[in-house]
Amino acid sequence: MNRTPPSRAVSDAGQDDIVVPFLVEPLSTRGRVVRLGPAIDAILKRHAYPAPIARIVGEAVALTVLLGSALKIEGSFQLQTKTDGVLNMLIVDFDAPSNLRALARFDAARLAQAGGAGRSGDLLGSGHLAFTIDPGGDLARYQGVIALDGQGLEEAAHQYFLRSEQIPTLVRLAVGEVLTPTGAHWRAGGLMAQFLPDSPERRRQFDLDPGDAPPGAPRDIVAEDDHWTEAKALAATTEDHELIDPTLSSERLLYRLFHERGVRVFEPGVLRDVCRCSTERIDAMLHSFSAAERADMVGDDGMIGVTCEFCSTKRIFDPADYEKA
């Protein structure tokens, strides 16, 4: 396959901050490609994360979009980690169909001891990764959890689909800085390919003999189909630079991968760096506190200052307004 090197030209804005669904019908495979430019650059630079932390946050945002953009309703999807690693907490919220925000907490001293670098799996450490779907309204929330034990987010996603969803899935994630005439900018990208679960002629489930199953493997698994084997092999050739190259569109990338079989590309979804916080929400929260609790929040200027951890927006409130309530 033709693999052109990454370019340093300015990107076409129409190819940034989008998620593109696709279908390779001859291989009974569907998926999505996400390309993040200004949105992920703003999220990462807002918090000035060190490069190793920024790369994991970027991967988490790309993975969240790949999963959350499958929502058929305007609900929310959250990725959250809680571990004993240098990066001990990571939260990414995706409010369908477009809004993203992310937050990471890490131990700067431990990162410095590690030389300011390290494998993503090592920086995450041991703990758990949770995916939460909140459809909103009266509908029940759904949560899937996978153990983290030194693996990166790509591998964790594969384990999640194998053990929880039992859908043959391949995920590729990439994050990096790209040099443009305006400076270095963070970019993130991801590709997810899945064997169609609604293709009965290809969905062959069978029970393993308990003695044949690897430890911890699900009892019911989907047999490897020749078409999925081919689709997975093609998708796995995706290189990191292709996912973050600002001059390579999602359509061109998908054509490179699947042109021999034919690929259908659907209308892209637009992604935005938008926080959930608002003056109204914080005001309601302050009203719920007692007078003593609000008194503890008053700063030297006599006002209550509240800064959102996600978007770093600071809002000022007059404590006197709550005494009148």
N, C-alpha and C positions, 0 to 999 in steps of 0.2 A: 504494500500500500504506500501511496505517496505520503511522505511526512515532511512538510515544509517547516523550517526553523521559525521560532517566534520572531515577530517583528517589533520594532520600537516605535512604530507609528502611532498616532493618536487614534483611539478607538472610535467606532461609530456608536454614538449614544444609544441608537436603537437596538444594539446588541447587548447592552449592559442592563443589569438588574431585571432580568427576565427568567422565567421558567418555561421551557418548551416541552410539551408532551409529544410523544412520537409512538408509532406503531410499525412493527416489522411483521406484517401479516403472514408471509410465507413461513416465518419461524415462530409464529404464535407468541410473539414477544412484544411487550409494551414497555414504556419507560418515560423518563423525563430528564432533561438537561437543564441545569441551572447555571447562569453566568452572573456573577456579582461584581460590580465595579464601584461606582461612587457610594453605594449604600454600605458595603462592607468597609470601604476605606474610611468613611465617616465614623462607623461604629468602633473600629480598631484605634483610630487616631484620637478619638474623643477621650479614650481612657489611657492612651499612651502605653499600651501593653508592650512588654519586651517581645522581641520577634518570636521566640519559641511559644510563648503564651498566645500571641496574636494568631499564629498558624493554627493552633488547636481551636481557638474561638472561631476562626474563619471556616474550618472544617465543620464545626458544629452547626454554624448557621447554614452552610450549604446542605448538610444532611437534613436539617430541620425543614428546609424548603422542599427538598426532594420528597419527604414523607408528608408534610403538612399540606402541600399543594394538591394532594389527592382528595382532600375533603370536598364533599359535594355540597356542603352547606357553609354558611358564614360562621363557623365555630372557631375554636382556637386549638392549636397544637403546641405542646411544650416539650422540649428536650431538657433534661436536668441530670447533672451528675453530682454525686456526693462521695468523695473518696478521701484517702489518707495521703494523697500525693502532693507534690508541689502546687499543682492546680487542684485545689480541694473542692471547689464548687463552680459549676458552670450552668447557666440558665439561658435558654434561647426561647423566646416566645414568637409564634407566628399566628397572627390573627388573619384568618382567611378573609378575602383572597389575596392580600398583598402586604400587610404591615409586619415589620420585623423589629425586634430589639434583642439585645444580648448583654450579658453581664458575666464576668469571671472574677473569682477571688483566688489569689495565689500567695504563696509564702516567698516574698522577695529574698529573704536571707537564705532559704534553702535553694532557691534558684541560683543565687550567687555562688553557693558552695558547690553546685553542680557545674560551675563554669559558665553559667548563663546559657546552657544548651541542654540537649538530651532528647531521646526518643519521646514521641508523644505519649506512648503507652507508659513509659517510665514516669513522665511528668504527671500523668493522670493517677497512677498508682492503683490501689485496690479499693473497691467500693461497689457502687452500682450506677447504672444508667437507666433512667426512666423516660418513657414516652407517654405523654398524657394527652388524650383527646377530650376536649370539652365542647360538645355540640351546642351548649347553651340552652336556655329555657328549662323545661322540666325533664329533658333527656338526661340519662345517666352518663357520667364520665367513664371513660375507659382508660386503663393504664397498663402498659407492658413494661416489665423490668428485666434487665439482663445484668449479670454480674460483670464487673470490670476487675481484671486481675493482670494488669500490665499490658493489655492490648490496646491498640489505637481505636479510633471511632469507626474506621472502615471495617475492621475485623469484628468489632462489637455489633455493627449493623448486620453483618452476615450471620452472626450467631443468633441475633434476635429473630431474623426471618426464618432461620432453620428451626429454631426451637419453639418460637411462639406462633408465628404465622404459617409456617410450613409451606412457604411460597418460594420456589427457586428464584434467587435474587442475586444480582451482582451490583456492587456499589463502588464507584471510584470518586475520590475527593482530592482536590488540589488547592493549595493556597500559596501565594507568593507576591512579591513586589515587582511591579513592571515599571521600567523607566520610560517616561514620556517627556515631551518638551516642557511640561509644567512641573516636573519632578518625579519622585518615586511614589507610586500609589499601590495600595493593597488591592489584590483581586482574589476572588475565590470562585471555584467551579465544582460541579459535581455531575455525575451521570449515574442513573439507576436503570437497570434493565431487569424485567421480571417476566417469567414464563406465565402466560395468561392462565389464571385460575379458572376462568369460565370457558375453557376449551375442553369439553369432556372427552373428545377423542384423543387428547394428549395427557389428560390428568389421570395417571394410573397410580392409585395409592395401594400400598400393600403393607402387610404386617411383617416386621422383622422377627425372626426367631430371637427371643431374649438373649440367647447366647451369642448371637452374631452382632448385636447392637453395641456400638462403642459406648463407654460410660457417659451417662447424661444425655444421650441422643434421644430424640422423640421416637415413640414406638411407630407412629404413622408417618411416613415420609413419601415424597413424590419421587417416583423413579426418574432417573436421568434419561431424557428423551434426546434423540439425535438432533432434533431441531434446536432444543435448548442448549445442547452441548456446543453447537455451532454458534448460536447467538451469544452465548457467554464468552466463547473464545474470541469472537470479534469485538465485543464490548471491552474485554480485558486488555486489548491492544491500545486503548486510549492512554495517551501519555499526559503527564502533569502539565506540560507547557501548552498542550492543546486546550485544556480546560480553562486556562487563565489568559491565553493569547487574546489581546484586545482586537486583533484584526481578523480573527477566525470566528465566523458566526456559528451558532448552534446548528443551523441547517447544513453548512459546509462540513462541520465535524461529523454529523450523522450520515451525510453522504459518503464521506471517507470510510466510515465504519461499515455501512450496510448497503452500498450502492449495487452490489452484485445481486442482492435479494430484493431490493426495493424498500424504501422507507417512507412512510407518510408522516408529515409534520403538521401539527395543529396550531391553532392560535395561541401565541404566548401569553402568559400571565405576567403582569408588571409587579415588581417588588419595590418596597419603599422602606426606608429607615424612619419608622414612626413609633413613638412611645405611647403607652396606654395612660401615662400619668396626665392629670389635669388639675387645674385649680379647684374645680368642683369636687373632685374625689378627695383631695387632701383636706379641703374645708369640711367635708362630711366626716372624715377621719378625726379631725381635731375636735369636732362637736361631740364625738363619741368618748373622748377622754374626760377624766375628771379635772376639776380646777387645779388640783395639786399636780397632776401629771402635766398639764399645760404650763404651769408655773416653772417646772423643771426644764422646759424647752425654751424659755425666754433667754435670749442672748444679751450681751452687754449693751446692745442698742435698744433694749426694751421690746424687741419684736421677736416673733417666732419665725425662724428660717428653716425651710424644708427643702432639701436637695434630693432629686431623684437619682438613685444609684444607676439606673439604666442610661438616661439621657443627659445627666448632670445639670438639668435645669433647676435653678434655685428660685423658690417662691417665698415671698415675705407675707406674714399674716400679723395683724394687730391683735394681741391677746384681749384687749378691751372689747373687741367685737363679740367674743364668746361669753364674756361676763354678762352681756345684755340679753343673751339667749335664754 
